[in-house]
């Protein structure tokens, strides 16, 4: 089993007001937290699967850090085209992967163990798509993982539409990994700069 772990880190952070991927959480830029997490997952799963870590970005600081960590970097020259374009940049380079996991860079509380356990459970399920969820209402989130069956549909996405569109169309083939902690699904949207922390959008 060959799995590509693709970190999407090319967004323009319009609501945030600055590059939120560089915003410190617990003293570290958010992008580093996610990238180091994926690197650890690759190491932890190396005896079970063949994994590769990739980052898709427009930012020089992220490119430099990833290169120093010997992580493949793919440049997104048109971030204005939305998250779908970053997904497709990653997929074009890794069409041979049996599955691609897409992680966003603004979920600093999603844990390494959760992602590893989700990947294992997803592969045991025999389903073609996997994602985490919390609560009775089944609030879903990232990261999402797709087998080759769905690469074509991902390549047809447009604008700021991510993999959830594909998931909604194939709920019968989607494995949902239930979380016990909703905080892992939280993303950092709006900073409270005067407090040096963050505020979830709408709260």
Kinemage of the C-alpha trace (Angstrom):
@kinemage 1
@onewidth
@group {chain A} dominant
@subgroup {mainchain}
@vectorlist {calphas} color= white
{ca unk a 1} P 0.000 0.000 0.000
{ca unk a 2} L 1.401 3.335 -1.139
{ca unk a 3} L -0.058 6.417 0.566
{ca unk a 4} L 0.699 10.059 -0.255
{ca unk a 5} L 0.334 12.404 2.728
{ca unk a 6} L -0.340 15.786 1.122
{ca unk a 7} L -0.384 18.983 3.175
{ca unk a 8} L -2.306 21.851 1.591
{ca unk a 9} L -0.592 25.121 2.527
{ca unk a 10} L -1.236 27.621 -0.254
{ca unk a 11} L -4.279 29.558 0.945
{ca unk a 12} L -4.389 33.350 0.996
{ca unk a 13} L -5.906 33.576 4.529
{ca unk a 14} L -8.256 36.407 3.522
{ca unk a 15} L -10.384 36.218 6.684
{ca unk a 16} L -7.324 36.014 8.910
{ca unk a 17} L -5.817 39.273 7.669
{ca unk a 18} L -2.285 37.872 7.343
{ca unk a 19} L -0.641 34.540 6.547
{ca unk a 20} L -2.228 32.407 9.253
{ca unk a 21} L 0.017 29.460 8.438
{ca unk a 22} L 2.867 31.417 10.035
{ca unk a 23} L 0.748 32.274 13.086
{ca unk a 24} L 2.220 30.742 16.269
{ca unk a 25} L 0.223 28.198 18.245
{ca unk a 26} L 1.969 26.994 21.396
{ca unk a 27} L 5.043 28.875 20.207
{ca unk a 28} L 5.311 27.287 16.733
{ca unk a 29} L 4.014 28.306 13.302
{ca unk a 30} L 0.906 26.304 12.463
{ca unk a 31} L 2.328 24.918 9.249
{ca unk a 32} L 5.272 23.396 11.121
{ca unk a 33} L 2.944 21.595 13.519
{ca unk a 34} L 1.083 19.911 10.677
{ca unk a 35} L 4.153 19.191 8.571
{ca unk a 36} L 6.083 17.663 11.467
{ca unk a 37} L 3.008 15.606 12.340
{ca unk a 38} L 2.863 14.131 8.840
{ca unk a 39} L 6.573 13.416 8.935
{ca unk a 40} L 6.090 11.500 12.202
{ca unk a 41} L 3.166 9.574 10.715
{ca unk a 42} L 5.361 8.513 7.804
{ca unk a 43} L 7.972 7.212 10.247
{ca unk a 44} L 5.415 5.445 12.449
{ca unk a 45} L 3.698 3.693 9.531
{ca unk a 46} L 6.855 2.858 7.586
{ca unk a 47} L 6.736 -0.832 8.530
{ca unk a 48} L 3.082 -1.143 7.469
{ca unk a 49} L 2.798 1.071 4.384
{ca unk a 50} L 4.915 3.050 1.984
{ca unk a 51} L 4.254 6.723 2.754
{ca unk a 52} L 5.494 9.954 1.246
{ca unk a 53} L 4.974 13.473 2.621
{ca unk a 54} L 4.284 16.315 0.199
{ca unk a 55} L 3.471 19.985 0.773
{ca unk a 56} L 1.676 22.206 -1.730
{ca unk a 57} L 2.372 25.873 -1.022
{ca unk a 58} L 2.916 29.339 -2.443
{ca unk a 59} L 5.067 30.522 0.457
{ca unk a 60} L 8.862 30.701 0.423
{ca unk a 61} L 9.213 30.184 4.189
{ca unk a 62} L 7.220 26.948 4.027
{ca unk a 63} L 9.115 25.806 0.929
{ca unk a 64} L 12.440 26.426 2.646
{ca unk a 65} L 11.469 24.622 5.859
{ca unk a 66} L 10.062 21.615 4.006
{ca unk a 67} L 13.139 21.376 1.790
{ca unk a 68} L 15.414 21.418 4.828
{ca unk a 69} L 13.338 18.547 6.238
{ca unk a 70} L 13.747 16.668 2.925
{ca unk a 71} L 10.022 16.876 2.205
{ca unk a 72} L 8.839 17.225 -1.382
{ca unk a 73} L 7.507 20.694 -2.193
{ca unk a 74} L 5.057 21.477 -4.987
{ca unk a 75} L 4.525 25.175 -5.738
{ca unk a 76} L 1.016 26.468 -6.343
{ca unk a 77} L 1.426 29.427 -8.744
{ca unk a 78} L -2.290 30.247 -8.702
{ca unk a 79} L -3.588 30.132 -5.102
{ca unk a 80} L -6.451 32.389 -6.180
{ca unk a 81} L -7.956 29.329 -7.899
{ca unk a 82} L -8.824 27.889 -4.494
{ca unk a 83} L -8.150 24.715 -2.587
{ca unk a 84} L -9.237 22.538 -5.510
{ca unk a 85} L -6.165 23.657 -7.466
{ca unk a 86} L -3.826 22.677 -4.606
{ca unk a 87} L -5.491 19.259 -4.398
{ca unk a 88} L -4.973 18.763 -8.104
{ca unk a 89} L -1.319 19.825 -7.999
{ca unk a 90} L -0.715 17.133 -5.396
{ca unk a 91} L -2.668 14.499 -7.295
{ca unk a 92} L -0.956 15.124 -10.631
{ca unk a 93} L 2.389 14.257 -9.090
{ca unk a 94} L 1.106 11.181 -7.249
{ca unk a 95} L -1.344 9.421 -9.543
{ca unk a 96} L 0.464 6.163 -8.780
{ca unk a 97} L -0.353 6.303 -5.048
{ca unk a 98} L -2.967 3.786 -3.893
{ca unk a 99} L -4.475 6.482 -1.682
{ca unk a 100} L -3.940 10.178 -1.014
{ca unk a 101} L -4.557 11.815 2.346
{ca unk a 102} L -5.132 15.575 2.280
{ca unk a 103} L -4.367 17.517 5.442
{ca unk a 104} L -5.020 21.220 5.951
{ca unk a 105} L -2.478 23.367 7.751
{ca unk a 106} L -4.741 25.169 10.224
{ca unk a 107} L -5.839 22.288 12.502
{ca unk a 108} L -3.099 22.371 15.159
{ca unk a 109} L -5.020 20.159 17.606
{ca unk a 110} L -5.508 17.211 15.266
{ca unk a 111} L -3.160 14.584 16.713
{ca unk a 112} L -0.680 12.245 15.092
{ca unk a 113} L -2.272 9.243 16.795
{ca unk a 114} L -5.735 10.160 15.505
{ca unk a 115} L -4.547 10.349 11.901
{ca unk a 116} L -2.590 7.102 12.163
{ca unk a 117} L -5.532 5.259 13.693
{ca unk a 118} L -7.888 6.710 11.093
{ca unk a 119} L -5.652 5.525 8.244
{ca unk a 120} L -5.458 2.008 9.666
{ca unk a 121} L -9.206 1.807 10.310
{ca unk a 122} L -9.979 3.226 6.864
{ca unk a 123} L -7.883 0.588 5.116
{ca unk a 124} L -9.517 -2.185 7.158
{ca unk a 125} L -12.965 -0.874 6.232
{ca unk a 126} L -12.540 -1.515 2.522
{ca unk a 127} L -14.174 1.836 1.737
{ca unk a 128} L -12.914 4.240 -0.919
{ca unk a 129} L -13.063 7.445 1.151
{ca unk a 130} L -12.323 8.209 4.804
{ca unk a 131} L -12.730 11.231 7.073
{ca unk a 132} L -13.019 12.043 10.798
{ca unk a 133} L -16.259 13.117 12.458
{ca unk a 134} L -17.553 14.120 15.883
{ca unk a 135} L -20.888 13.874 17.651
{ca unk a 136} L -24.318 12.501 16.891
{ca unk a 137} L -24.774 14.969 14.045
{ca unk a 138} L -21.637 13.605 12.460
{ca unk a 139} L -19.726 16.853 12.015
{ca unk a 140} L -17.031 15.846 9.534
{ca unk a 141} L -13.664 17.442 8.916
{ca unk a 142} L -10.101 16.974 7.755
{ca unk a 143} L -7.896 15.180 6.976
{ca unk a 144} L -9.671 13.213 4.262
{ca unk a 145} L -8.285 10.178 2.439
{ca unk a 146} L -9.251 8.934 -1.020
{ca unk a 147} L -8.380 5.801 -2.962
{ca unk a 148} L -7.573 5.935 -6.681
{ca unk a 149} L -11.224 5.382 -7.552
{ca unk a 150} L -11.924 9.038 -6.755
{ca unk a 151} L -8.893 10.782 -8.237
{ca unk a 152} L -10.764 11.690 -11.423
{ca unk a 153} L -13.559 13.387 -9.458
{ca unk a 154} L -11.043 15.282 -7.335
{ca unk a 155} L -9.341 16.480 -10.519
{ca unk a 156} L -12.683 17.888 -11.698
{ca unk a 157} L -13.232 20.110 -8.626
{ca unk a 158} L -13.236 23.854 -9.182
{ca unk a 159} L -12.628 26.948 -7.080
{ca unk a 160} L -12.575 26.826 -3.310
{ca unk a 161} L -14.308 23.442 -3.213
{ca unk a 162} L -12.494 20.606 -1.485
{ca unk a 163} L -12.950 16.883 -1.111
{ca unk a 164} L -16.172 17.203 0.897
{ca unk a 165} L -18.065 17.614 -2.374
{ca unk a 166} L -16.870 14.176 -3.449
{ca unk a 167} L -17.662 12.738 -0.022
{ca unk a 168} L -21.249 14.017 -0.147
{ca unk a 169} L -21.741 12.265 -3.476
{ca unk a 170} L -20.431 8.938 -2.161
{ca unk a 171} L -21.582 8.623 1.438
{ca unk a 172} L -22.187 4.907 0.947
{ca unk a 173} L -18.472 4.415 0.232
{ca unk a 174} L -17.228 6.712 2.992
{ca unk a 175} L -15.669 5.433 6.205
{ca unk a 176} L -16.243 7.824 9.111
{ca unk a 177} L -13.699 7.737 11.931
{ca unk a 178} L -15.407 8.891 15.115
{ca unk a 179} L -13.506 11.332 17.333
{ca unk a 180} L -13.934 11.699 21.078
{ca unk a 181} L -12.573 15.249 21.113
{ca unk a 182} L -14.256 17.894 18.934
{ca unk a 183} L -11.324 20.272 19.380
{ca unk a 184} L -9.283 18.188 16.949
{ca unk a 185} L -11.568 19.374 14.143
{ca unk a 186} L -11.174 23.058 14.996
{ca unk a 187} L -9.364 25.289 12.569
{ca unk a 188} L -7.826 28.664 13.310
{ca unk a 189} L -9.717 31.292 11.370
{ca unk a 190} L -9.592 34.687 13.086
{ca unk a 191} L -6.776 35.864 15.371
{ca unk a 192} L -7.161 37.799 18.594
{ca unk a 193} L -3.823 39.457 18.161
{ca unk a 194} L -4.025 41.519 21.317
{ca unk a 195} L -4.314 38.283 23.323
{ca unk a 196} L -1.815 36.320 21.247
{ca unk a 197} L -4.366 33.584 20.655
{ca unk a 198} L -7.167 32.845 18.234
{ca unk a 199} L -10.887 32.902 17.790
{ca unk a 200} L -12.936 30.380 15.907
{ca unk a 201} L -14.910 31.939 13.094
{ca unk a 202} L -18.334 32.988 14.377
{ca unk a 203} L -17.531 32.561 18.076
